[in-house]
Amino acid sequence: MSTVETNAPETNAPEMNRRPVPDPRHFRNVLGHYPTGVVVVTGLTRDGVPSGMTVGSFTALSLDPPLVAFMAARTSDSWASLQPLGSFCINVLGTHQEHVGRLVAGRKQNKLDDVDWRPGSGGAPIIAGCVATIECELDRILDGGDHEIVIGHAHTLTADDPGEPLVFLRGGYGHFRPGLDDRAANSS
Ligand SMILES: Cc1cc2nc3c(=O)[nH]c(=O)nc-3n(C[C@H](O)[C@H](O)[C@H](O)COP(=O)(O)O)c2cc1C
């Protein structure tokens, strides 16, 4: 695992230094209009205790090599406790698992006590009933402002129980059903 800290290229153009700074609440509000899936990143702490954090910023990154990424707040205790062992699992939640997302998003110890899971091949907990699971080894961490960009090398993947994925949009949970064409047909 390597850590790379890079900054945007320096610019001498005066107009670039006058870019407006958005109000943080406005920034959050506007960005909240972009829908995300909901995953629980699981792993073991140094003491071998299973833990996790709910994440909306997960994304596929590269096919060759097989990389995925998510953004972890620098203030996150959960990520700080999961990171050292370097093995984690991305658990893609289904619509029936909203309660798991809410539970794991809480700031508390032993978040997985009331969650049904089994150890994956790399040791990280695999949560039962997920739409997909992606076991990873930590590849590298990049600077992302007040977040870290965490890149994982995916090694073991499943999509054995592909129910509907849970979706997060404008501060609420929901679901996605493909088929804009169907909707157009039904409304005509
Ligand atoms: C739907 C949803 C998406 C979230 N996405 C992220 C995320 O992408 N990155 C992150 O650091 N925290 C995210 N959080 C917040 C964490 O899940 C969690 O609340 C926080 O890590 C708890 O604090 P702790 O890690 O200090 O225990 C999200 C929370 C929710 C409910």
The ligand as a Tripos MOL2 file, in Angstrom:
@<TRIPOS>MOLECULE
LIG
   31    33     1     0     0
SMALL
NO_CHARGES

@<TRIPOS>ATOM
      1 C1        -26.1800    6.9910    3.1730 C.3       1 LIG1
      2 C2        -24.8800    7.3420    3.8540 C.ar      1 LIG1
      3 C3        -23.7260    7.4800    3.0980 C.ar      1 LIG1
      4 C4        -22.5120    7.7940    3.7090 C.ar      1 LIG1
      5 N1        -21.3930    7.9120    2.9480 N.ar      1 LIG1
      6 C5        -20.2090    8.1690    3.5200 C.ar      1 LIG1
      7 C6        -19.0180    8.2390    2.7300 C.ar      1 LIG1
      8 O1        -19.0380    8.0610    1.5150 O.2       1 LIG1
      9 N2        -17.8410    8.4820    3.3760 N.ar      1 LIG1
     10 C7        -17.7840    8.6890    4.7300 C.ar      1 LIG1
     11 O2        -16.7000    8.9240    5.2470 O.2       1 LIG1
     12 N3        -18.9010    8.6350    5.5170 N.ar      1 LIG1
     13 C8        -20.0950    8.3730    4.9350 C.ar      1 LIG1
     14 N4        -21.2230    8.3020    5.7100 N.ar      1 LIG1
     15 C9        -21.0840    8.5140    7.1560 C.3       1 LIG1
     16 C10       -20.6160    7.2350    7.8700 C.3       1 LIG1
     17 O3        -21.3800    6.1240    7.5080 O.3       1 LIG1
     18 C11       -20.7780    7.2670    9.3910 C.3       1 LIG1
     19 O4        -21.8970    7.9800    9.7410 O.3       1 LIG1
     20 C12       -19.6290    7.8270   10.0690 C.3       1 LIG1
     21 O5        -18.4800    7.1910    9.5570 O.3       1 LIG1
     22 C13       -19.7590    7.5310   11.5710 C.3       1 LIG1
     23 O6        -18.7360    8.1200   12.1840 O.3       1 LIG1
     24 P1        -17.4530    7.2750   12.6220 P.3       1 LIG1
     25 O7        -16.8520    6.6530   11.3820 O.co2     1 LIG1
     26 O8        -16.5520    8.3070   13.2160 O.co2     1 LIG1
     27 O9        -17.9080    6.2100   13.5820 O.co2     1 LIG1
     28 C14       -22.4450    7.9890    5.1180 C.ar      1 LIG1
     29 C15       -23.6130    7.8390    5.8740 C.ar      1 LIG1
     30 C16       -24.8070    7.5240    5.2620 C.ar      1 LIG1
     31 C17       -26.0400    7.3560    6.1110 C.3       1 LIG1
@<TRIPOS>BOND
     1     1     2 1
     2     2     3 ar
     3     2    30 ar
     4     3     4 ar
     5     4     5 ar
     6     4    28 ar
     7     5     6 ar
     8     6     7 ar
     9     6    13 1
    10     7     8 2
    11     7     9 ar
    12     9    10 ar
    13    10    11 2
    14    10    12 ar
    15    12    13 ar
    16    13    14 ar
    17    14    15 1
    18    14    28 ar
    19    15    16 1
    20    16    17 1
    21    16    18 1
    22    18    19 1
    23    18    20 1
    24    20    21 1
    25    20    22 1
    26    22    23 1
    27    23    24 1
    28    24    25 2
    29    24    26 1
    30    24    27 1
    31    28    29 ar
    32    29    30 ar
    33    30    31 1
@<TRIPOS>SUBSTRUCTURE
     1 LIG1         1 GROUP 0 **** ****
